[in-house]
Amino acid sequence: MRKVTIAIVAMLFLIACTSTQTNDTMIRNQIVDASCGQCQFGMKPPGSCDLAVRIDGKSYFVDGASIDDFGDAHAQDGFCQAVRSAVVTGTIKDGRFHATEITVQPSE
């Protein structure tokens, strides 16, 4: 009986370890604001100008894409000068947006 109890406790422990909950939020084809986190969203800089998105009113720095991937950030319609609409897919994880796809909409 003791071996059975130990086996059950071990199995429950393994199940608990493998099914930890994550706070990741998947975003699929959502229209968001995209811009320079420092210049336009007032975020604390980790360095120089960095791409950020605003999802449901909260701003996140972006991993998986650079501010320079979308043209000159300091041009008239660049991310340091303007907030642009973008369709994004990715995951919010650890306070950052991990992008798998970003499509910036044409500026008006």
C-alpha positions in Angstrom: 0.0 0.0 0.0 2.9 2.3 0.8 4.4 1.8 -2.7 1.1 2.7 -4.3 0.8 5.9 -2.3 4.4 6.9 -3.2 3.7 6.1 -6.9 0.5 8.3 -6.8 2.3 11.2 -5.1 5.1 11.0 -7.6 2.7 11.0 -10.6 0.8 14.0 -9.1 4.1 15.8 -8.7 5.1 15.1 -12.3 1.7 16.3 -13.6 1.9 19.5 -11.5 5.4 20.2 -12.9 4.5 19.6 -16.5 1.2 21.6 -16.5 2.4 24.9 -15.1 0.2 27.8 -16.1 1.6 30.5 -18.3 0.5 34.1 -18.6 1.1 34.1 -22.4 -1.5 35.8 -24.4 -1.8 34.8 -28.1 -2.7 37.7 -30.5 -3.9 36.8 -34.0 -4.5 39.3 -36.8 -5.3 42.1 -34.4 -5.1 45.8 -35.5 -2.9 47.7 -33.1 -0.9 51.0 -32.9 2.7 50.6 -33.7 5.5 53.1 -33.2 8.7 53.9 -31.4 8.2 53.0 -27.7 10.3 55.8 -26.5 9.4 58.7 -28.9 5.6 58.1 -29.2 4.5 55.8 -26.3 6.6 57.3 -23.5 8.1 54.0 -22.5 11.3 53.7 -20.5 14.1 53.1 -23.0 16.2 49.9 -22.8 18.5 51.6 -25.3 17.9 53.7 -28.4 14.6 53.9 -30.4 12.8 50.5 -30.3 9.6 49.2 -32.0 6.6 48.9 -29.7 2.9 48.1 -30.1 0.0 49.2 -28.1 -2.5 46.4 -27.5 -5.7 47.1 -25.6 -4.3 50.3 -24.2 -1.0 48.7 -23.0 2.4 49.2 -24.7 4.9 46.4 -25.3 8.3 46.4 -26.8 8.6 44.0 -29.8 10.8 41.0 -30.2 11.1 39.4 -33.6 11.0 42.7 -35.6 13.1 45.9 -35.6 12.0 49.5 -35.9 14.3 49.7 -39.0 12.5 46.7 -40.7 9.8 49.2 -41.8 11.8 52.0 -43.3 13.5 55.0 -41.9 12.1 55.5 -38.3 12.9 59.3 -38.5 11.2 59.9 -41.8 8.0 62.0 -41.8 5.8 58.9 -41.5 8.4 56.8 -39.6 7.8 55.3 -36.3 9.7 58.0 -34.3 7.5 60.6 -35.9 4.1 58.9 -36.2 1.9 56.2 -34.7 0.9 53.8 -37.4 -1.8 51.0 -37.6 -0.5 47.5 -38.0 -2.0 44.0 -38.1 0.0 41.8 -35.8 0.2 38.1 -34.8 2.3 36.9 -31.9 2.4 36.3 -28.2 2.5 38.6 -25.2 5.1 37.0 -22.9 7.0 38.4 -20.0 5.8 41.9 -20.7 7.0 41.9 -24.3 5.3 41.2 -27.6 6.9 38.3 -29.5 5.9 39.0 -33.1 5.5 36.3 -35.7 3.9 38.7 -38.2 3.6 42.5 -38.5 1.9 44.2 -41.4 2.1 48.0 -41.2 -0.9 49.7 -42.8 -0.3 52.4 -45.4 -0.1 55.9 -43.8 -3.0 58.2 -44.5 
